[in-house]
């Protein structure tokens, strides 16, 4: 007897993909048609050269931890409310953007410069029975963290 998979939906559409199968999730960004600057989240006007017109791009699921902090209170609204805290960090992606995200792991598990990998975390189940998910980053075992997978 096969078990049916629960449908997963993003907490806010348009920020990341929810893959089917073995593909990793990806952040959704935009690239300026004029100067090629890349942004997350997506935008219609370039913040660097003010050109109107960008192309949607999928960003890497790997990056490097630029900085972080550990919040010593539970992450409210998530399944982790019983935990004593959570990490928040800024991750540099190889395409250029620096993104801020919740980090998976405890207070002593982060180091500036470490390779990171994006994953999805289920926050809760909605009224339709779907899993509501957000993206977060965790330490990666990959040596080439800046490579696009």
N, C-alpha and C positions, 0 to 999 in steps of 0.2 A: 504494500500500500504506500503510495507516494504522498509526501507531505507537501501541501501547496505553500508557496512562498508568500509572505506578507508584503504587500506593496509598500514601497518607501517613497516619501515625498519630502522635498526640501522645506525647511522652515520658511524660506523666502525664495520664490522662483527667480532664476536668472543669475545666480551667483556661482553655482557649481553643478556638475553632472552627477547623476546617479547611475552608475554603470550596471549593465546586466552581464553576468559572467565574470571572467577573470580580469577585465579591464579595470585600471585604477580610476577613482573619481578624479575629476579635473576642475580646477577653478576656471571660470569664464571671464575673460578679459577683453580688452580692445586694443588695437594698434592704430596709431595715427597714420593716415594715408600720406601726409606731407612729410613729417619728420621721423616716422617709424617708432616713436615712443610708445611703450606698452603700459597699460594701466589695469589695475584691479581695484574696485569693480569696474564693469564696463561703463563707458561714457561716450557721448555723441560729439563732444567738443574736446580737443586736446588741451590739457592743462599746461603743456610746455609751450606750444606755438599758437594756440587758440584757433587752429584750423578746424572747420566744421566738416566732419566726416571721418569716421573710423571704421575699421573692419573688426568683426567679432573674431576672437581667437581662443583656443583652448590652451591653458597654461600648464606647465609641468606639474607633476604631482610630487616632486622632490625639490628641496631647497636647503638653505643653510641658516641655522639659528643666529640671528643678529644680536638679539638681546631678549631677556625674559624677566619675569617676576613671578612670585608664587603668592596667590591670594589665600589667606588663612581663614576663609569662611566657605561654607558649602556653595556649590553652583546651583542656585535656586532654579526651579522649573525643570530640572533634569532628573534622570534616574540616579544620579550621583549625589543626591542631597544628603545622604548619610556620611559621605566622605568629609574629611576635615578641611579640604581646600582643593585648589586647582591651579595649574600653571597657565600663564598667558605670555605669548611671545611674539616677536616679529621675525618673520622668515623671509630671507632674500631668495627670490626665484631666479632661475637662470635667464629668463626673458627680461628681467629688470625690475619688476614691481617688488616692493616690500609689503608683505601682508601681515596683519595682526590676527592671531587666532588663539583659541584655547589649545593647551598642550596636554597630551596624555602622559601621565607619569606623576611621580611624587616629587617633593621639594628638593631632594638631592640628586635627581636624575637628569638635570639639564646642564649643558655646558655651552657657552658662547662658541660658535664656529662648528658645532656638531651637525652632521647631516640629519635632515628631517624628511619625513614622508607624510603626505596627506592621507587621511582616512575619514570615514563618516562615523558619526556617533548618533545613536538613537536617543532623543530627548524624552519622548513620550509617544503614546498612541492617541490619535485623534478620534473624533466621534464616528468616523467612517471605518475605523479599525486599521488605518494605515499607520506605519511608523513615521513619525516626524523626525527628520535628521538634520544635523548641522555638520560642517566640516571642522576638523581639528588636525593638528600635526603631532606626530610621535617620532621618537628617535628612530633613525633608519640604520640598518646594518650595511647599507650600500656604501661603498667607498667613493663612487662617483655620484654624489648626491645631487649635483647640478645637472646631470644628464636627463634628458627627457626619456621617459620609458615608453 
